[in-house]
């Protein structure tokens, strides 16, 4: 992934409520304040960060999407992670080893690792998340299928097998062993997935589905710990005194607020109510081009149209291809802003290949070409000349300014280029996510941002076993290509299987219709310092400070 000279800012908050304070332009500097007795007291170092609307939960064994991702960077430490240079960083683990046949991975945990209640982080806590994710009786994990590389995991999740037969074992309190059916060369990268993060055994249980909103049961092994959670509004985290690197943590409190309107974010930032905002429109680049407050980075993300292949006439590949090649992505990108550019691959444009120095998408070139004439011919061949007789379908998208512009551009182009009339339906995020999970749509906006820096993170979503296969794709040739990539130890051969899967997904079948990728634009109060980054360019506020 190419690194921008700019850096990403975490999504920000907007409105203060009674009792919530933060680092604003007026209060950014840590200082002293007079107590009632007249003595000087050190002012607490506090900032406010915001996510978009509450999306998912804080349970890594559950619906661990946007909200969990932001939370985990503050409050949870995995076995290991990667820094901005792509170098390994041992976190909960102090060491690991791999057997000669690459079928057994053993991690030695830090014996000084503790939960926010002072109890030790043990191997059983990592197994607790994995078992809960795999248990079909109570799991709502969206990543359960990613565990199938582990011996016995698929049987336990899908075929009535016992969790006790799953190949993850606690050899002792601080030794965790994984056993695989076949080599998995990218397993270390997978440790970024929520399902490989720990949750306290006996505390985070299926008996209480809302345990993660309660500070007494949502224990942390990261830099901060949960102190308050108000659903759909905000949550607050405070410094965790038991964190292994607590001496490096400078901030006392961080408030995460849920807000989705970019114009309101800008107004809050410019009025001094918040410290930084992200996901802003492109005109901010011009307005702040000479300011150190401006932050920009290339995101490992793709936005696409997801057709439901069980809905007529989207079950016909000719119709899906006609829609895909009739859309003019250059014009769509210009409509959306200068921070958006066309994408002809589901795997993000700026994701690095596993073999060589090129981006994965560059190795094969575009997987299709736009061609309105061919699109019309395909639609006619499918029985809908110039769109005649084509049923009215509905395109569903999240209710926000950016996706509204995209939806209107898609609607206008399909009408102009193919004679197709589609309805548009905006839904609030929680409703949109439920619609997506239930498969109750014709086609919808589907976006994905990398969990870890490997093409399989994108391509595995369309495997027939994936709970994230919202378009209901069932293709044995595609599944075989994914399986081959998962079991291949040689990076070059594995890369070949990944490219084959990408071609089956798009060139041959258009199970998804890539549209655009984008930069992220933000503003950040320059009083915030000490931010670090991972291998995807995402910021960590663990060791942030205030000037």
Number of C-alpha atoms within 10 A of each C-alpha: 23 13 15 13 8 14 22 26 28 21 25 31 30 27 16 14 9 5 5 13 17 22 27 21 17 10 19 21 18 17 14 12 13 11 10 8 6 8 10 12 12 12 14 17 19 23 26 26 27 29 24 20 19 21 19 17 19 23 27 27 29 23 19 23 20 17 21 22 21 20 20 23 19 24 24 25 23 23 23 20 21 20 15 16 13 13 11 15 15 17 20 27 20 16 15 16 12 13 10 7 9 16 17 20 17 19 21 21 22 20 15 13 24 22 24 25 15 15 14 19 25 26 23 23 22 23 24 22 25 27 22 25 27 27 22 16 10 14 17 18 24 21 25 28 22 19 21 19 22 19 19 22 29 21 16 20 24 14 11 11 15 13 19 12 13 25 17 26 18 18 13 12 15 19 20 23 20 18 20 21 16 17 18 19 17 16 12 15 17 21 17 20 19 29 30 21 25 28 31 23 16 12 17 23 18 14 10 10 12 15 18 21 19 14 17 14 19 22 28 28 31 28 30 31 28 27 18 16 17 11 10 12 14 22 20 20 22 19 23 26 20 23 25 19 15 16 11 13 18 19 21 16 23 26 25 25 25 24 21 22 17 20 12 15 26 23 14 21 22 14 11 16 23 30 28 32 29 26 24 22 20 17 13 14 19 10 10 14 12 9 12 12 16 25 23 21 22 22 23 24 21 24 24 21 24 25 25 25 22 15 16 13 19 19 14 16 17 20 22 26 25 26 26 27 20 22 25 20 22 14 13 22 21 13 15 21 15 14 21 21 19 20 25 24 29 26 27 29 24 19 22 21 20 17 16 11 10 14 19 25 23 14 14 13 10 12 19 16 12 17 14 18 13 14 24 23 17 20 25 18 12 16 15 20 16 18 18 13 10 18 13 10 18 16 21 26 25 21 17 15 15 17 17 18 15 19 23 15 20 23 19 16 19 20 15 14 19 25 18 22 18 17 12 17 15 17 15 12 19 14 13 21 16 11 17 23 16 10 17 16 21 20 22 27 20 21 16 16 17 18 18 21 23 19 22 20 18 20 19 22 20 24 25 19 19 17 18 19 20 23 26 20 22 15 15 11 14 24 19 14 21 23 17 17 24 21 16 17 17 12 16 14 13 21 20 15 21 24 21 18 27 26 18 19 24 21 19 14 16 28 26 26 27 25 28 25 26 24 20 20 24 27 29 22 21 16 17 18 13 13 16 16 16 18 18 24 23 20 19 19 23 22 18 17 22 20 11
